[in-house]
Amino acid sequence: MRLKFTKMHGLGNDFMVVDGVTQNVELQESLIEQWADRNFGIGFDQLLLVEPPSRPDRDFRYRIFNADGSEVENCGNGARCFARFVLDNKLIDSPLIRVETAGGDLELNVQPDGQVTVNMGRPRLRPEKIPFNATERANLYPLVVDGQTLQISAVSMGNPHSVLKVDSVAQAPVATLGPLIESHSDFPQRVNAGFMEIVDRNNIRLRVFERGVGETLACGTGACAAVVAGILNGWLDHKVAVELPGGSVVIEWPGDGNVMMTGPAASVFEGYIDTHQSYSLGRSEGVSV
Ligand SMILES: N[C@H](CCC[C@H](N)C(=O)O)C(=O)O
């Protein structure tokens, strides 16, 4: 079957977006992993599947699959691209879009200038809701990684995030600590590992080693989690510009209630792929002559 898709990105966090409303789509984890490969496939951080809603008070359901094929609960940059996609493809004609995800409900609003504001819902802070192994909720938790005890914050935006404050994101050991935090046993469903540099009370820099992907150029839910952690720890005010390697996004959180995110979404190209085509991801063993 030929499957139509659109390649999109939010601040360089890139997606294969698939219309599962007008197309009959059946996805396999192994195919997603193949398609995500940047040499043997299309190449993306996440695949976003747009489906009809399961409830009358929602316009769509939106499912998110990491590059390793794992299905996850939420994707902030993806939500902005989702909104752009359903409008561009005339699946809805209202700039106000109500979405259900595995991690909770989102409300999206596409502004006239193309920026998209997303109500990302309430952050989840209780350890059992993240999930994170801790006996009680705290703003900072000790996490023993590679023989050192880090002080991290743990926040869920539907998906789990660890936030580590660092002096400089440029110098942060993302490549070494990122995977160790991502797979740490205190996060039973693994975790997205954020590294946050406080510039001032209204500006941070952030890098994220994403669960199931690795370091991405941007992470919307990671930006939300970092700002929530910074506000809870008294380091940030309630409106923060988050500078990620791929660009900036604005996060607002009054200290309780919903987190609001505003940022861009871009379409790059449309394409088709044969869902029955499969190939090995292994580098060829070479040919024998
Ligand atoms: N890039 C996404 C986050 C994907 C989260 C995924 N890596 C997970 O396992 O939760 C964002 O903009 O929020």
The ligand as an ORCA input file, in Angstrom:
! r2SCAN-3c Opt
* xyz 0 1
  N       9.972     15.769     20.830
  C       8.772     15.738     21.653
  C       8.932     14.843     22.841
  C       8.810     13.448     22.463
  C       8.886     12.663     23.703
  C       9.369     11.285     23.457
  N      10.806     11.267     23.158
  C       9.122     10.449     24.685
  O       9.623      9.328     24.717
  O       8.412     10.917     25.584
  C       8.323     17.099     22.106
  O       8.536     18.059     21.357
  O       7.709     17.185     23.183
*
